[in-house]
Amino acid sequence: MPEEQIGTVTHYFGGPQVAVVKLESGELAVGDTLRFKGHTTDFTEQITSMEVNHQKIERAKAGDEVAIKVSSRVRQHDKVFKVT
């Protein structure tokens, strides 16, 4: 499947399993599929929940920093790709 890099992980919260992603290009919406890739990270997952400043949102655009619920651990500087 084709992928386009849309952002980078800036932080990870282990308790709630939430990745904070800085969007550098494109748009994201709940239901989109993302791939997280880094030195020890490589998994694909569908977005089920997304927030900005503790407010649930349906869409995000380049320049936003969004919190995304994930099922596996991610690390700072991991690349985030949107599966198209």
N, C-alpha and C positions, 0 to 999 in steps of 0.2 A: 504494500500500500504506500502511496506517496505521502511524504511528510514535509512540513515546513516549520522551521524553527521560529517560535513566536515569543520565547522568553527564557528567563533564568530563575532558578530557585534562589530566593534571598534569605529564607529562614524556614525552619521546620519545628513544629510543636509536637513532641512525642505523645503527650497525654491524649489530646483529642485527635491525633494523627492528621494534622493540617499543614499543607505546604503553602508558603507565601511566594507567589510568582510575580515577578516584574515583567509585564508585557511590553515587548520591544517593537512588535509589529502585529498587524492583523487584528482579528476580533475573536472572542470566545463566547460561547453560550452554554448554558446547562444542557447536557445531552451530547456535547462534542466529545470526541475521543482524543486523549492526550497520551504522548509517550514521554516518559521521564528517563533521561540517559545521562550517566556519569561514570566515574571510575568503577564503582561497585553497584551502580543502580542501572536497571534496564527493565522497565515494565510499562505496559499499556493499560489505560484505564479510562472509563467514561466519567465525565463530570456529573456528579449527583447533587453537589451543593457548592455554592460560590458566594463569598461575601467581600464587601469593601467596608472598612470601618464598622464592623459588627452588624452591618445591614445586609440582608440577603438580596442578591441581585440575580437577574437572568442573563445579562449580557455585560461584557467588558471589552474595552478597546485599548489600543496601543497607548502606553503611558500610565495605565492603571496598575496598581499593585493589589492583587487579589489573593484571598485565602481560599484554598481548594481542599476539600476533604479527600484524603488518599488512603489506600488500604495498605501500602508498604512505606517503609522509611525512605525519605529522600535526603539529600545533603545539599548544603549551600554550594552554589555554582553549578549544580546539575542543570543540563540543558532541557528545555521543554519544547516538544514538537507537537503540532496539531496534525492528526492523521486526517487526510482529505480523501 
